[in-house]
Structure formats: C-alpha cells, structure tokens
Amino acid sequence: MRSARFWISLLISALFLWLALRGQHLAETMRTLREADYGYLLPALVLYFVGVWVRAGRWKVLLSPMGSYSAGSLFPVVVIGYMANDVLPARMGEVVRVYVLAEREGLPRSSALGTVVVERLLDAVTMLLLLAVAALLVPLSGTVERIAIIAAGLMLVAVWPLVFLVLWPDQLARLVAPFAARLPQGLAGRLSGVAAGFLAGLRVVRSRRVLGLGLALSVVAWLFEAGMYWALAVGFGLPVGGTVVLLTLAVTNLATLVPSAPGYIGPFEAGALAVLVGLAGVSQELATAYVLALHAALVIPVTLLGFVYWGSHNLSLQRIRREAQVRRQRQPERSVKAHTLD
C-alpha cells in the first residue's frame, strides 16, 4: 500500500467504476440482484472451471517442447495465477504462476515466462477474433468501437517485437552484442542465460502444430467462459443472444487491459455496460445487477480455490517479494549457476 502504482491503479478503478455506475437507481439494481434466479450459478461456474482446465491443457501444449507436463498438475498453478491477479496489483498473477511452476518443476523461470507471453498473445488474438465475428452481426459504435480500435492497436504494437524475437533471434543477438560487450562479464553471462531461456519459451511460436493447437484451445477456453456469461444472463433474464454475449466477453476482457486495481474492478464493469446498455439496449439497472454478479462469480470462487492450492503447496508471498527485491538490488553481483532460479 506504500506503492504509488497501487494508489494510481486504485484511482483508475474508482474513475471507471464511477463512469459505469453514475445515474444508477441503486434500489432497483439491488432488487434485481435479489430476484435473479441463482440456480444458473452452479452450471455457470462449472462452465468457467472447465475453461480454466482447458487453459491448463493449453499451457501443457506450449510447455511440451521443454518437458512433459499434465493438465492436472498445471491446473492448480493456473488457478493460483488467477488468484494472484485478483488480489495483487500490476497483474502479478503471471509472475506468481511462473514462480510456482519453477518451484514445482525446476523449469527455468525465463522459459516459463516466454510461454506465458505466448499465452497472452493467443488470448489477445482470440479476443479480437471473437470481437470481429460479433461485429459482423452487431455493428459497433461509440465506446465499444473505440475499445476495439485501441485494443487492436495495442496488440499490433505488442506482437511485432515478439515476432522479431522469435523469427530472427540471431540477428537480434548481433544487434545487441556491442552493448552486451560493455557490461561486466558476470552480468553479461547472466543476461545471456536469461535471454536464451526466454527465447526458448517463445520458440513454441515456430511450431505450427503447437501454435495451432494452442490457438484452438484458446478459442475453446474462451467459449466455455462465454457459456458462463450466457448462463448467468439467462438467470437474470437478460434479453440478449449469443452474439451480444460474445461481444460482452470480448469487450470486458479487452477493457481490462487498462491498468486498474486487483480484480480489474472498474474497467470490467465499464466495458460490459458499454455493450449491454450502449449497444444491446438493456436497462441500466438490470445490466448493472448482472455485471456485478458476473464479476463476483468470476473472481470469488477461483480466488478462494487459489488460496487453497497456495496453502497446500506451502508457498510464501513474502518469499516471492523478498526474492524480487534481492534480484533488483543485487543483479550485478549474482552468478548464473542457479539454473532453476533464472
């Protein structure tokens, strides 16, 4: 809480939440929340966690060039990552997930991080594909159109440097060699090892089979999550079809690219309401009640399960923080002998 980044993200969340909820009749929203049919909550959660299991299977595929893993062993790690994203700032879930995998499997962290980067790119591509499909049936306008354009631009900015890293690593190595030569020998060697591990994780992109299967599993995982959105929409009596559900899924997840407080509070609500109220014409109170229940269903169960897995694996957040501080303060002094730490 002493971090300026934490307070800035909190202010951003508060701003988006105010934009999303302003003008609400809160009594009507609360009445809608009470009267919803929560019998659809259980099937919605089943669909969601099947999607999380599919994501574990996708990570298994991306890790396959570096070792043999099972979806069952990776599922707790993925859930822990979700939990960390929901309770820690700055999307620390990906860092925590890499740390947990390295602790359990002895895989170099830089290699695991490379596969996580590929995952995020596959998710971004899937979101844009779903957005494009939905846009063919529901013309975009206003806030939703701006979110789509900004997200597409951010994706292009992020993709091209990674494409260069993966397809032309030797050329990149030659470009940075003169700068690396000026560094102390120990630091240069350590950075070289980290870079090699990171590129190993990115090289899954070179395999058409691995990349194609990873993208297919991304689509399947997100469709299961869309099923969760749809099931809760039925429970709340939302007058929307599958196209609007897909559009809501895509826009909410693209909106969470905005830095915010843990759990994506604010941007999630603003993105969802932009679709449901702005495009689909759902009443503001009904849409808000649905979005609040949906967000809670997405965050609370997986966070609780993540804490269960975290405790069962005897992991320590203090240890992660302490190691991160040591790595920042003593980077030039560390050697490269600890293979599993880098």
Secondary structure, 3 states (H helix, E strand, C coil): CCCHHHHHHHHHHHHHHHHHHCCCCHHHHHHHHHHCCHHHHHHHHHHHHHHHHHHHHHHHHHHHHHCCCCHHHHHHHHHHHHHHHHHCCCCCHHHHHHHHHHHHHCCCHHHHHHHHHHHHHHHHHHHHHHHHHHHHHCCCCHHHHHHHHHHHHHHHHHHHHHHHHHHCHHHHHHHHHHHHCCCCHHHHHHHHHHHHHHHHHHHHHHCHHHHHHHHHHHHHHHHHHHHHHHHHHHHHCCCCCHHHHHHHHHHHHHHCCCCCCHHHCCHHHHHHHHHHCCCCCCCHHHHHHHHHHHHHHHHHHHHHHHHHHHHHCCCCHHHHHHHHHHHHHCHHHCCCCCHHHC
